[in-house]
């Protein structure tokens, strides 16, 4: 089968992963059961997840929706874009697990539409090779892109805000956004303890904090509470706490494969010890080759996701 070929190829890989001052070296591919992984992820379909979203913005909680789309695909190693015909140039093809996250909510009269994309190699033991984020609302829109090259991230920030304008920079740290896909590959791929992270790009778009590496503590423990459709004993929680950046992230995921995302909390730390907790709770799941289902006759499938 196709994934067995990738397993064979992966056994010869040697990679080095850098997280700022912390470095982890691997002499083989990721420690994942690729047979089990392939049975789920190499069906030619994506995993679609919908969530009820409670998003704080401008000091008030807004009701909205979020969607997480996970799918495997072939990315060009050289160009870091999706390959149209990977079979034509197999040496350039890199199998990745892709996450597309969308958030939509309304602030007063005008809406927000935000999207994050993360591309993490399945077999090469390195962090995400590319991450993009965009935010659109009636005032204007912004775009951020991180490309991993030679152990660092080359970042671009394009913004209509004068204070930010257009920026280019180099950052030596792992992106927080990479944690979502590492969890789905296998929780043992998530670095724990003290690390240097690039805070979540969508959060950075809302806060307009400087885009740079920050010190953080990552832990994973048994979830103290359940979420809709999941009992507490089924779940674990990954927690990210920053030292100087005013943010905490908690991702609730199933302890058993395929390590589904039940929901998450994003905590904004305010002055005087106050906290704003934005929360997403899963309400629907669908396995689908959605890119082929673009006719109006497929619109009822949105009801399965409660969208």
C-alpha positions as CSV (number, residue, x, y, z in Angstrom):
1,X,0.0,0.0,0.0
2,X,1.0,3.6,-0.6
3,X,1.7,4.4,3.1
4,X,4.0,1.3,3.4
5,X,6.2,2.8,0.7
6,X,6.4,6.0,2.7
7,X,7.3,4.0,5.8
8,X,10.1,2.3,4.0
9,X,11.5,5.6,2.7
10,X,11.2,7.2,6.1
11,X,13.5,4.7,7.9
12,X,16.5,6.3,6.3
13,X,15.8,9.8,7.2
14,X,18.1,11.8,9.5
15,X,16.9,15.2,10.8
16,X,17.7,17.8,13.5
17,X,15.0,19.8,15.1
18,X,15.8,23.1,16.8
19,X,13.5,25.0,19.3
20,X,15.6,28.0,20.0
21,X,18.0,27.1,22.7
22,X,16.6,23.5,23.0
23,X,17.7,21.0,20.3
24,X,16.4,17.5,19.8
25,X,18.2,15.2,17.3
26,X,16.6,12.2,15.7
27,X,18.4,9.4,13.9
28,X,15.3,8.0,12.3
29,X,11.8,9.0,11.3
30,X,9.1,10.1,13.7
31,X,8.2,7.4,16.3
32,X,4.7,6.8,15.0
33,X,2.9,3.6,14.0
34,X,2.6,4.4,10.3
35,X,0.5,1.4,9.6
36,X,-2.3,2.7,11.9
37,X,-1.6,6.3,10.8
38,X,-1.9,5.3,7.1
39,X,-5.2,3.4,7.5
40,X,-6.8,6.6,8.8
41,X,-5.0,9.4,7.0
42,X,-4.3,7.9,3.5
43,X,-7.9,7.3,2.4
44,X,-8.0,10.3,0.1
45,X,-10.3,12.2,2.4
46,X,-10.1,14.9,5.0
47,X,-11.3,15.1,8.6
48,X,-13.7,18.0,9.0
49,X,-14.5,19.3,12.5
50,X,-16.9,22.1,13.5
51,X,-16.9,24.0,16.8
52,X,-19.1,26.4,18.7
53,X,-16.8,29.4,19.3
54,X,-16.9,31.9,22.2
55,X,-14.4,34.5,21.1
56,X,-13.5,37.6,23.2
57,X,-12.9,40.7,21.2
58,X,-12.9,44.4,22.4
59,X,-13.6,43.2,25.9
60,X,-16.8,41.3,25.0
61,X,-17.6,37.7,24.4
62,X,-18.8,37.0,20.8
63,X,-20.6,33.9,19.6
64,X,-19.2,32.3,16.4
65,X,-18.0,29.2,14.6
66,X,-14.6,27.5,14.1
67,X,-13.7,24.7,11.7
68,X,-10.6,22.5,11.8
69,X,-9.8,20.6,8.6
70,X,-7.0,18.0,8.7
71,X,-5.7,16.3,5.6
72,X,-2.5,14.8,4.2
73,X,-1.1,16.0,0.9
74,X,2.2,16.4,-1.0
75,X,4.1,19.6,-0.6
76,X,7.1,20.7,-2.7
77,X,10.3,20.7,-0.7
78,X,11.8,23.4,-2.8
79,X,8.8,25.8,-3.3
80,X,6.8,24.9,-0.1
81,X,3.6,24.8,-2.1
82,X,1.2,22.0,-2.9
83,X,2.4,19.8,-5.7
84,X,-0.2,19.4,-8.5
85,X,1.5,16.2,-9.8
86,X,3.8,14.7,-7.1
87,X,4.3,11.5,-9.1
88,X,6.2,13.5,-11.7
89,X,8.8,14.6,-9.3
90,X,8.8,12.2,-6.4
91,X,12.1,13.5,-5.0
92,X,10.6,17.0,-4.5
93,X,7.4,15.6,-2.8
94,X,7.2,15.8,0.9
95,X,4.2,14.2,2.6
96,X,2.6,16.7,5.1
97,X,-0.3,16.8,7.5
98,X,-2.1,20.0,6.8
99,X,-4.4,21.9,9.2
100,X,-6.7,24.6,7.9
101,X,-8.4,26.4,10.8
102,X,-11.1,29.0,10.3
103,X,-12.8,31.3,12.8
104,X,-15.8,33.5,12.1
105,X,-17.5,35.9,14.5
106,X,-19.2,39.2,14.5
107,X,-18.2,42.4,16.4
108,X,-21.1,44.8,16.5
109,X,-22.1,45.6,12.9
110,X,-19.1,44.0,11.2
111,X,-17.7,40.4,10.9
112,X,-14.3,38.8,11.4
113,X,-13.1,36.0,9.2
114,X,-9.7,34.4,10.1
115,X,-7.8,31.5,8.7
116,X,-4.7,29.6,9.7
117,X,-2.8,26.9,7.7
118,X,-0.1,24.7,9.1
119,X,2.0,22.2,7.0
120,X,3.9,19.6,9.1
121,X,6.0,16.8,7.6
122,X,4.8,13.3,8.4
123,X,8.1,11.5,8.1
124,X,10.8,14.2,8.4
125,X,11.4,14.9,12.1
126,X,11.3,18.6,11.7
127,X,8.6,21.2,12.7
128,X,6.1,22.7,10.3
129,X,7.8,23.8,7.1
130,X,5.2,26.5,6.4
131,X,2.5,28.4,8.3
132,X,0.2,31.1,7.0
133,X,-2.5,33.2,8.7
134,X,-4.9,35.9,7.5
135,X,-7.5,38.1,9.1
136,X,-10.3,40.0,7.3
137,X,-12.7,42.5,8.7
138,X,-14.3,45.7,7.5
139,X,-11.3,47.9,8.5
140,X,-9.0,45.9,6.3
141,X,-7.0,42.6,6.2
142,X,-3.6,41.3,7.1
143,X,-1.4,38.3,6.1
144,X,1.4,36.5,7.9
145,X,3.7,33.7,6.5
146,X,6.4,31.6,8.1
147,X,8.7,29.5,5.9
148,X,11.2,27.1,7.6
149,X,14.6,27.2,5.9
150,X,17.9,26.0,7.4
151,X,16.6,25.6,10.9
152,X,14.9,29.0,11.2
153,X,11.7,30.7,10.1
154,X,11.7,33.5,7.6
155,X,8.6,35.5,8.4
156,X,6.6,38.1,6.4
157,X,3.9,40.2,7.9
158,X,1.8,42.3,5.6
159,X,-0.6,44.7,7.3
160,X,-2.7,47.8,6.6
161,X,-1.9,49.2,10.1
162,X,0.7,51.9,10.0
163,X,2.4,50.7,13.2
164,X,3.0,47.3,11.6
165,X,3.2,48.1,7.9
166,X,5.1,45.4,6.0
167,X,7.8,43.5,7.9
168,X,10.3,40.8,7.2
169,X,12.3,39.0,9.9
170,X,14.0,35.8,11.0
171,X,12.9,33.9,14.0
172,X,14.7,30.9,15.7
173,X,11.9,29.1,17.5
174,X,9.1,26.6,16.9
175,X,5.6,28.0,16.1
176,X,2.9,27.4,18.7
177,X,0.6,26.7,15.8
178,X,2.7,23.6,15.0
179,X,1.4,22.0,18.2
180,X,-2.0,21.2,16.6
181,X,-0.5,19.0,13.9
182,X,2.1,17.4,16.1
183,X,-0.7,16.3,18.4
184,X,-2.5,14.7,15.5
185,X,0.7,12.9,14.3
186,X,1.2,11.6,17.8
187,X,1.3,13.4,21.2
188,X,4.8,12.1,21.8
189,X,5.9,14.5,19.0
190,X,5.0,17.5,21.2
191,X,8.0,19.0,23.0
192,X,7.3,19.5,26.8
193,X,9.0,21.6,29.4
194,X,10.6,25.0,28.8
195,X,10.7,25.9,25.1
196,X,10.9,29.0,22.9
197,X,7.7,29.4,20.8
198,X,6.4,31.8,18.2
199,X,2.9,32.6,19.7
200,X,-0.2,31.7,17.7
201,X,-0.4,33.8,14.6
202,X,-4.2,34.4,14.8
203,X,-3.8,35.6,18.4
204,X,-1.0,37.9,17.3
205,X,-3.3,39.4,14.7
206,X,-5.9,40.2,17.4
207,X,-3.4,41.6,19.9
208,X,-0.9,43.2,17.5
209,X,1.9,42.1,19.8
210,X,5.4,42.0,18.3
211,X,6.0,38.9,16.2
212,X,9.0,37.2,18.0
213,X,10.0,34.2,20.0
214,X,8.8,33.9,23.6
215,X,9.6,31.7,26.5
216,X,6.9,29.1,27.3
217,X,6.2,26.0,29.4
218,X,4.4,23.1,27.7
219,X,2.7,20.3,29.7
220,X,0.3,17.5,28.9
221,X,-1.9,15.9,31.6
222,X,-5.2,14.1,32.1
223,X,-8.0,16.5,31.4
224,X,-9.7,17.8,34.6
225,X,-13.0,18.1,32.8
226,X,-15.0,16.6,29.9
227,X,-16.3,18.5,26.8
228,X,-19.4,18.0,24.7
229,X,-19.5,14.3,23.6
230,X,-16.3,13.4,25.5
231,X,-15.9,12.2,29.1
232,X,-12.9,13.6,31.1
233,X,-11.3,10.1,31.2
234,X,-11.2,10.1,27.4
235,X,-9.3,13.4,27.2
236,X,-5.9,14.8,27.9
237,X,-5.0,18.5,27.8
238,X,-2.0,20.2,26.3
239,X,-1.3,23.5,28.1
240,X,1.0,26.3,26.9
241,X,1.9,29.0,29.4
242,X,4.1,31.9,28.4
243,X,6.5,33.6,30.7
244,X,6.1,37.2,29.4
245,X,3.5,37.0,26.6
246,X,-0.1,37.4,28.0
247,X,-1.5,34.2,26.7
248,X,-2.3,30.6,27.7
249,X,-3.5,27.9,25.4
250,X,-5.3,24.6,26.4
251,X,-6.0,22.0,23.7
252,X,-8.3,19.1,24.7
253,X,-7.6,16.0,22.7
254,X,-8.5,12.3,22.9
255,X,-5.9,10.1,24.5
256,X,-6.3,7.4,21.9
257,X,-5.6,7.5,18.2
258,X,-6.5,9.4,16.0
259,X,-6.0,12.0,18.8
260,X,-9.1,14.1,17.9
261,X,-9.4,17.7,19.0
262,X,-12.4,18.0,21.3
263,X,-12.0,21.7,21.8
264,X,-9.7,24.4,23.2
265,X,-9.4,27.4,25.5
266,X,-7.4,30.6,24.7
267,X,-6.8,32.7,27.7
268,X,-5.9,36.4,27.4
269,X,-4.2,37.7,30.6
270,X,-5.3,41.2,31.4
271,X,-4.1,43.8,33.9
272,X,-5.1,43.3,37.6
273,X,-5.2,39.6,37.1
274,X,-8.3,39.5,35.0
275,X,-8.7,36.9,32.3
276,X,-10.7,36.6,29.1
277,X,-11.3,32.9,28.1
278,X,-12.2,32.2,24.5
279,X,-13.4,28.6,24.1
280,X,-14.2,26.3,21.2
281,X,-16.3,23.1,21.7
282,X,-16.7,20.5,19.0
283,X,-20.2,20.0,17.6
284,X,-19.7,17.9,14.5
285,X,-17.3,15.7,12.6
286,X,-17.2,14.4,9.0
287,X,-14.7,12.4,6.9
288,X,-15.0,13.7,3.3
289,X,-13.3,14.5,0.1
290,X,-14.9,17.9,0.4
291,X,-13.0,19.4,-2.5
292,X,-15.1,17.2,-4.9
293,X,-18.4,18.1,-3.2
294,X,-18.8,21.6,-4.5
295,X,-22.2,21.2,-6.2
296,X,-25.3,22.6,-4.6
297,X,-26.6,19.1,-4.0
298,X,-23.9,18.6,-1.4
299,X,-25.0,21.6,0.7
300,X,-27.0,19.3,3.1
301,X,-23.6,17.9,4.3
302,X,-23.2,21.2,6.1
303,X,-26.0,20.1,8.4
304,X,-24.0,17.1,9.5
305,X,-21.4,19.6,10.7
306,X,-24.1,21.8,12.2
307,X,-22.9,24.8,10.1
